[in-house]
Structure formats: structure tokens, C-alpha cells
């Protein structure tokens, strides 16, 4: 599965693209800028969960920067 992101200037254009995608049999969804940021943050958190344990000292040192 591939994903395409199209940034539109107004809701009229968004409706056109969503309608076209659905008409040709694809799933489509409109996302706000906040939802995109949340998804990116969630992805980074998931990646971080896959790393090895880090000491409290190294975390505190990184936060000082």
C-alpha cells in the first residue's frame, strides 16, 4: 500500500480530491495540520520504543541542550 498526500488551499479542492479518490475505488481521508503533526509524533514515539533502554543520566543530559 502506498500513500499520497496532497495539500490543498481550500475545502472545495479537498472535496474534489476526496471524491475522485473514492470514485476510483481508493480510500481517502482529510487530515488537519494538527492531525498530521500528531501522527508524526506518534511515529517518532513508536520508533523510540524500539530502541534499547537509556539511562536516566543520558536523558537528563540530552534535555539540558
HELIX and SHEET records of a PDB file:
HELIX    1   1 UNK A   11  UNK A   23  1                                  13    
HELIX    2   2 UNK A   33  UNK A   49  1                                  17    
HELIX    3   3 UNK A   56  UNK A   63  1                                   8    
END                                                                             
